[in-house]
């Protein structure tokens, strides 16, 4: 029985598995309208440069069903190339965006290019048909991940001049590529999230990775491992002052600097077990 015969009965061959890589520009429409066409055209140039930096220009040259989306870009790769879309590509892409920033600002100080990235994998048409290739649920899910609240919030929490890229990978990519050990990144460098898109019937587990983290003005950067916490009070030759009704708040300990107390100071009664004098 031929495949055509099976197709008539409802069974069809599965399309090729492809890694799917999609990007879009954060707050693209906030840039001056004059520069939007050039900014859109710059996105594939930035991607190509990042692939070159990784030493894998052939992966870019062999990309499948590439398409510009106005404020972004999408393409596919053969599954064996999927790990390289995560490591080292994401770090190289952050570097290229960093180097690109001064040139953009020299043209207009409001001009900026930050990218959201999503990485997924699944069976999609790839037959050289520009109208049908890549169309399928895996590609739709890739764009849902790209537009998810979790990824938007992850980038919103960083300094926009420092953290220029945030990535989200599907559970399938995390399990098959990251957790399985096919990249140089440790699974603990990814943060698990539940990706959802308001107004869409989409809720899926996913993992976020930020190549260069930063924190907004309201959140201090995490303390490096092995360092002591910052002192809470005065240290080293300063004066410690207590004001108001001190009461029995001080039960022990010692002070290495001057201590000034003002207000009502109460002494523990002699029968207090805590009073050893």
Secondary structure, DSSP 4 states (H G I P E B T S, - for coil): --HHHHHHTT--PPPPEEEEEEEEETTGGGS-HHHHHHHHHHHHHHHHHHHHHHT-HHHHHT-EEEEE-SSEEEEEEEGGGGGGGTTTHHHHHHHHHHHHHHHHHHH-TT----EEEEEEEEE---SS-TTTTT-SHHHHHHHHHHT-HHHHHHHHTS-TTT--EEEEEEHHHIIIIITTT-SSS-GGGSEEEEEE-TTSS-EEEEEEE-SS----TTSPPPPPTTPPPPPSS--SS-EEEEES--TT---S---SSEEEEES---PPPTT-TT---
